[in-house]
Amino acid sequence: MSEMLGNRHLLALRFADAIPHFEASLHRHPEDDGTIRKLLFCHALLGHRDEVRGLLPDLTRARTPQACLPKGPVAGSPAIPVELRDEVRAHADELGPGRVHLALALASEDTRTATRELDFVPVDSAEADWRREILEAVQTERKATDANTN
């Protein structure tokens, strides 16, 4: 129920309102990667660096081989629907382009897509140091995924 309410707020671009619902859902299901990614997405768009840093270990934790399989239209639904990604990109000027790319990278189930999104964060922006931390986490996640799928 909490995640459903969080999703409604998320789709309406009410990121601050979505956070408590995703946190409640994550409390009940701490291994749910989709909820972790939605929570990271909201915090990144709102510029909550400490919260993102606190969640990065959950994103890069050791996973079962099944959890490391690529997700997508065939394997399952993405954490952030395509329509929402497009809507967030359309509001990049008001949300901050650097934050938008950081958030989309954190929401990506595919680490290669995440790395590509991070390439769009301007190196002279306020998010540049944050980009480096997230890139390191994504690369750690990629290594864990590669190790578990081989």
Backbone bond lengths (Angstrom), bond angles and torsions (degrees), N, CA, C in turn:
res aa  C-N    CA-C-N  psi(-1)  N-CA   C-N-CA  omega(-1)  CA-C   N-CA-C  phi
1 M - - - 1.447 - - 1.529 110.97 -
2 S 1.335 117.50 -44.70 1.459 120.60 -179.34 1.518 111.26 -61.78
3 E 1.334 116.36 -43.26 1.458 118.51 -178.47 1.527 110.62 -65.21
4 M 1.323 117.64 -36.83 1.452 120.79 178.03 1.532 111.21 -60.78
5 L 1.327 116.35 -44.50 1.465 120.19 177.91 1.525 110.51 -65.20
6 G 1.322 116.36 -40.35 1.460 120.68 176.33 1.517 111.53 -59.79
7 N 1.332 116.14 -41.85 1.464 120.53 179.00 1.530 111.44 -62.76
8 R 1.324 116.55 -39.42 1.477 119.95 178.34 1.525 110.84 -61.44
9 H 1.332 115.64 -45.90 1.466 119.58 178.60 1.528 110.50 -64.14
10 L 1.316 115.83 -41.28 1.460 121.11 -179.61 1.530 110.73 -59.64
11 L 1.324 116.66 -47.29 1.462 120.77 -179.31 1.526 112.34 -65.39
12 A 1.333 116.18 -25.01 1.470 120.81 177.69 1.533 111.47 -90.28
13 L 1.338 116.69 7.24 1.470 123.79 -179.26 1.528 112.15 62.05
14 R 1.328 116.85 29.12 1.469 122.21 175.32 1.536 107.35 -101.49
15 F 1.321 114.24 74.72 1.467 121.07 -171.57 1.526 112.58 -64.18
16 A 1.327 117.24 -41.65 1.467 120.26 -179.71 1.525 110.89 -64.06
17 D 1.323 116.99 -36.02 1.464 120.59 179.12 1.530 111.73 -72.13
18 A 1.320 117.29 -28.17 1.464 121.24 -178.75 1.531 112.30 -74.65
19 I 1.315 116.86 -31.69 1.471 121.47 -172.78 1.530 113.93 -54.68
20 P 1.338 120.63 -51.48 1.473 118.56 -177.90 1.528 113.09 -60.35
21 H 1.319 117.01 -32.11 1.464 119.81 179.65 1.527 111.26 -70.84
22 F 1.331 116.41 -41.08 1.461 119.16 177.46 1.530 111.12 -68.51
23 E 1.332 116.92 -36.28 1.468 119.91 177.11 1.525 110.92 -63.77
24 A 1.337 117.33 -41.00 1.468 121.00 178.50 1.527 110.43 -64.46
25 S 1.325 116.50 -41.78 1.458 120.59 178.45 1.529 110.98 -65.14
26 L 1.328 116.20 -41.26 1.460 120.96 179.81 1.522 111.39 -66.82
27 H 1.317 116.75 -31.74 1.473 120.65 177.09 1.535 109.77 -62.44
28 R 1.327 116.72 -38.52 1.468 120.71 179.60 1.526 112.26 -80.71
29 H 1.331 117.14 -30.12 1.474 122.11 -176.99 1.523 109.05 -133.07
30 P 1.334 117.94 74.66 1.473 120.88 -173.30 1.525 115.03 -65.46
31 E 1.308 118.70 -15.11 1.465 121.58 -178.80 1.523 112.78 -94.51
32 D 1.321 118.56 3.77 1.461 121.76 -174.87 1.525 110.57 -78.03
33 D 1.327 115.72 100.44 1.475 121.35 -178.47 1.523 112.20 -59.47
34 G 1.322 117.49 -38.22 1.459 120.40 -179.23 1.519 111.75 -60.99
35 T 1.315 116.58 -42.68 1.466 120.56 179.57 1.526 110.36 -69.28
36 I 1.317 116.91 -39.48 1.474 120.34 177.04 1.520 109.44 -59.09
37 R 1.327 116.90 -45.20 1.462 120.95 -178.28 1.536 111.54 -66.19
38 K 1.325 117.30 -38.81 1.467 119.87 177.63 1.529 110.39 -64.96
39 L 1.311 116.28 -40.99 1.461 120.66 178.91 1.529 110.60 -65.40
40 L 1.318 117.07 -43.80 1.467 121.46 175.64 1.524 110.82 -60.01
41 F 1.310 116.67 -42.48 1.460 122.88 179.59 1.532 110.25 -57.84
42 C 1.326 116.34 -50.11 1.472 121.04 -179.33 1.524 111.07 -62.85
43 H 1.322 116.91 -48.56 1.467 119.91 -178.70 1.533 111.39 -62.44
44 A 1.330 117.19 -39.91 1.468 119.96 -179.53 1.528 110.79 -64.95
45 L 1.326 117.20 -43.07 1.461 119.84 179.89 1.528 112.23 -65.45
46 L 1.323 116.33 -28.71 1.466 120.27 179.49 1.529 112.01 -89.19
47 G 1.339 116.70 -3.22 1.464 120.48 177.94 1.511 114.06 78.13
48 H 1.328 117.58 23.37 1.470 122.31 -179.53 1.533 110.28 -85.65
49 R 1.311 115.71 79.94 1.475 120.33 -175.57 1.520 113.53 -61.77
50 D 1.318 117.24 -43.55 1.468 119.42 -177.66 1.520 111.55 -63.47
51 E 1.317 116.75 -38.32 1.461 119.86 179.02 1.527 110.66 -66.57
52 V 1.335 116.09 -40.42 1.468 119.26 177.66 1.528 109.32 -63.72
53 R 1.324 116.43 -45.80 1.474 119.21 178.79 1.525 111.02 -58.34
54 G 1.320 116.86 -38.21 1.460 120.77 179.43 1.520 113.01 -67.54
55 L 1.329 116.92 -28.87 1.466 120.92 -178.89 1.531 113.43 -90.56
56 L 1.324 117.96 -18.01 1.466 119.87 -178.26 1.529 113.43 -56.25
57 P 1.347 119.07 -39.63 1.471 116.90 176.84 1.531 112.69 -60.62
58 D 1.344 117.72 -32.66 1.463 120.06 176.82 1.521 110.60 -66.46
59 L 1.326 116.61 -35.92 1.457 121.43 -179.89 1.523 110.97 -69.08
60 T 1.326 117.16 -35.69 1.463 120.55 -173.76 1.536 113.41 -103.52
61 R 1.313 116.17 9.81 1.476 118.55 -178.21 1.525 111.08 -62.66
62 A 1.319 115.58 161.26 1.469 119.81 176.72 1.520 108.01 -62.96
63 R 1.315 116.61 135.69 1.449 121.03 -176.60 1.514 110.67 -124.26
64 T 1.322 113.97 161.09 1.455 119.21 174.29 1.527 108.01 -72.74
65 P 1.327 119.06 156.62 1.458 120.14 178.33 1.536 112.64 -54.92
66 Q 1.346 117.37 -36.82 1.464 119.99 -179.43 1.522 111.13 -64.37
67 A 1.322 117.40 -37.15 1.461 120.82 -178.80 1.519 111.42 -71.20
68 C 1.324 117.15 -19.90 1.467 120.47 -177.53 1.520 112.76 -90.55
69 L 1.315 117.54 -5.82 1.459 118.74 179.16 1.523 109.38 -66.23
70 P 1.330 117.28 142.84 1.470 119.33 179.60 1.524 110.50 -57.87
71 K 1.314 115.67 139.32 1.459 120.49 178.31 1.520 107.96 -105.65
72 G 1.273 117.00 153.72 1.451 121.81 179.37 1.511 109.72 172.40
73 P 1.320 117.63 -160.68 1.452 120.07 -176.28 1.527 113.82 -58.36
74 V 1.331 117.03 -32.46 1.458 119.34 -178.36 1.525 111.39 -85.03
75 A 1.326 117.42 -45.20 1.456 121.17 -173.59 1.526 113.06 -84.60
76 G 1.304 119.62 -14.99 1.457 122.52 -178.05 1.513 109.07 156.78
77 S 1.298 116.48 170.60 1.464 118.16 -177.03 1.516 110.49 -83.21
78 P 1.338 117.42 146.33 1.461 120.53 179.19 1.524 110.70 -68.43
79 A 1.326 116.40 153.66 1.460 120.63 179.57 1.517 111.01 -60.81
80 I 1.310 117.06 -41.77 1.463 122.13 -178.78 1.521 108.01 -114.36
81 P 1.341 117.76 114.89 1.465 120.03 -178.19 1.531 112.59 -61.80
82 V 1.309 116.19 151.77 1.457 122.63 -177.98 1.534 111.04 -55.76
83 E 1.352 116.53 -41.15 1.464 119.45 -179.00 1.522 111.16 -60.49
84 L 1.328 116.68 -38.66 1.462 120.36 -179.66 1.527 110.19 -70.08
85 R 1.317 116.66 -40.10 1.468 119.79 176.95 1.525 110.14 -58.40
86 D 1.342 115.87 -44.58 1.461 120.47 179.38 1.524 110.94 -63.97
87 E 1.325 117.41 -41.26 1.463 121.86 179.84 1.529 110.84 -63.79
88 V 1.320 116.22 -42.51 1.469 120.29 179.00 1.527 110.09 -65.09
89 R 1.322 117.01 -42.36 1.469 119.97 177.12 1.537 110.89 -60.63
90 A 1.335 116.13 -37.22 1.467 120.29 179.71 1.528 111.86 -65.95
91 H 1.327 117.15 -24.76 1.464 122.03 -179.93 1.532 111.83 -103.24
92 A 1.315 117.01 20.15 1.468 121.07 -175.19 1.520 112.62 -58.74
93 D 1.331 117.69 -35.48 1.470 119.57 -178.95 1.521 111.67 -63.09
94 E 1.323 117.15 -41.95 1.464 119.24 -179.83 1.527 113.12 -80.03
95 L 1.341 117.53 -31.97 1.467 121.05 -179.74 1.529 111.89 -83.03
96 G 1.311 116.13 -24.63 1.461 121.26 -175.93 1.512 109.46 101.36
97 P 1.343 117.43 114.60 1.468 120.19 -175.69 1.521 113.43 -56.93
98 G 1.331 117.31 -39.62 1.467 119.57 178.97 1.513 111.46 -61.38
99 R 1.332 116.46 -44.76 1.472 120.87 179.39 1.522 111.46 -63.71
100 V 1.321 116.50 -39.17 1.468 120.00 -179.49 1.526 110.04 -60.54
101 H 1.324 117.28 -46.65 1.472 119.68 -179.38 1.523 111.60 -68.25
102 L 1.329 117.18 -36.60 1.469 119.46 175.88 1.525 110.18 -61.84
103 A 1.320 115.63 -46.56 1.468 120.18 -178.69 1.521 111.47 -63.44
104 L 1.324 117.24 -43.69 1.456 120.07 179.31 1.526 111.33 -65.18
105 A 1.321 116.97 -35.19 1.469 120.16 176.53 1.526 110.49 -64.87
106 L 1.321 116.45 -44.03 1.464 120.18 -179.47 1.524 112.00 -66.45
107 A 1.324 116.72 -29.32 1.459 120.64 -178.96 1.522 112.81 -83.97
108 S 1.313 118.00 -12.61 1.464 121.92 -176.66 1.516 111.00 -71.93
109 E 1.322 115.43 129.47 1.464 119.53 175.96 1.519 110.59 -78.72
110 D 1.321 116.81 -23.62 1.461 123.50 -178.88 1.523 108.31 -96.43
111 T 1.315 117.78 119.26 1.465 120.91 -175.55 1.525 112.14 -65.81
112 R 1.324 118.42 -28.18 1.468 119.73 177.26 1.536 110.69 -68.16
113 T 1.321 116.52 -40.19 1.464 120.65 175.94 1.520 109.71 -64.10
114 A 1.314 116.83 -40.78 1.465 121.20 178.67 1.522 110.50 -60.44
115 T 1.309 116.91 -44.26 1.461 121.09 179.68 1.527 110.69 -63.49
116 R 1.335 117.18 -40.68 1.469 120.44 177.61 1.519 111.05 -62.60
117 E 1.339 117.67 -41.60 1.472 120.52 178.47 1.529 110.05 -61.40
118 L 1.317 116.63 -40.77 1.466 120.34 -178.62 1.523 111.56 -66.17
119 D 1.328 116.91 -25.87 1.466 120.10 177.12 1.520 112.32 -63.80
120 F 1.338 117.25 -21.05 1.463 121.48 -178.68 1.530 113.08 -87.28
121 V 1.328 117.76 -5.96 1.466 120.11 177.92 1.519 108.00 -77.03
122 P 1.333 117.65 119.16 1.470 120.02 -177.89 1.535 111.74 -58.80
123 V 1.328 115.64 134.15 1.469 119.85 -177.06 1.521 112.62 -68.97
124 D 1.325 117.28 -17.90 1.462 119.74 179.06 1.529 112.38 -101.90
125 S 1.329 116.89 14.53 1.457 120.76 -178.63 1.523 111.02 -90.54
126 A 1.320 114.98 168.35 1.461 121.00 177.20 1.528 111.36 -63.91
127 E 1.325 116.20 -21.80 1.467 120.85 -177.67 1.527 113.31 -88.76
128 A 1.338 117.77 0.53 1.469 120.70 -174.18 1.525 112.48 -60.66
129 D 1.341 117.97 -44.67 1.467 119.13 -179.90 1.525 110.91 -69.64
130 W 1.309 115.68 -34.37 1.457 121.66 176.83 1.526 109.80 -65.28
131 R 1.336 116.33 -39.46 1.459 122.39 177.54 1.519 110.78 -56.81
132 R 1.345 115.91 -43.35 1.461 120.74 -178.43 1.530 110.55 -61.79
133 E 1.317 117.29 -44.76 1.476 120.59 179.07 1.521 111.43 -61.23
134 I 1.331 115.58 -44.40 1.459 120.11 -178.12 1.521 110.20 -68.69
135 L 1.324 117.21 -38.76 1.464 120.97 177.79 1.524 110.30 -60.54
136 E 1.318 117.13 -42.35 1.468 120.44 177.18 1.528 110.74 -61.58
137 A 1.332 117.02 -41.71 1.463 120.46 179.08 1.524 111.07 -65.37
138 V 1.333 117.07 -41.42 1.463 121.40 179.21 1.524 109.94 -64.41
139 Q 1.335 117.43 -41.09 1.459 120.30 179.38 1.526 110.86 -66.44
140 T 1.328 117.11 -36.84 1.467 120.78 175.44 1.515 109.72 -63.48
141 E 1.329 116.34 -42.34 1.458 121.36 178.87 1.528 110.18 -63.00
142 R 1.339 117.23 -42.11 1.474 120.55 179.83 1.517 110.31 -61.49
143 K 1.346 117.23 -43.37 1.464 120.53 179.48 1.524 111.20 -62.26
144 A 1.345 117.16 -41.43 1.459 121.04 178.50 1.526 110.76 -65.04
145 T 1.330 116.30 -41.27 1.460 121.07 178.94 1.525 110.37 -63.86
146 D 1.326 117.03 -46.93 1.464 120.81 -179.83 1.527 110.84 -61.55
147 A 1.330 117.06 -41.20 1.461 120.91 -179.33 1.532 111.79 -65.89
148 N 1.338 116.38 -38.66 1.451 120.31 -177.27 1.519 113.84 -79.70
149 T 1.333 118.25 -21.36 1.455 120.26 -178.81 1.533 112.39 -95.48
150 N 1.320 117.58 -8.23 1.474 120.46 179.22 1.496 110.90 -93.40
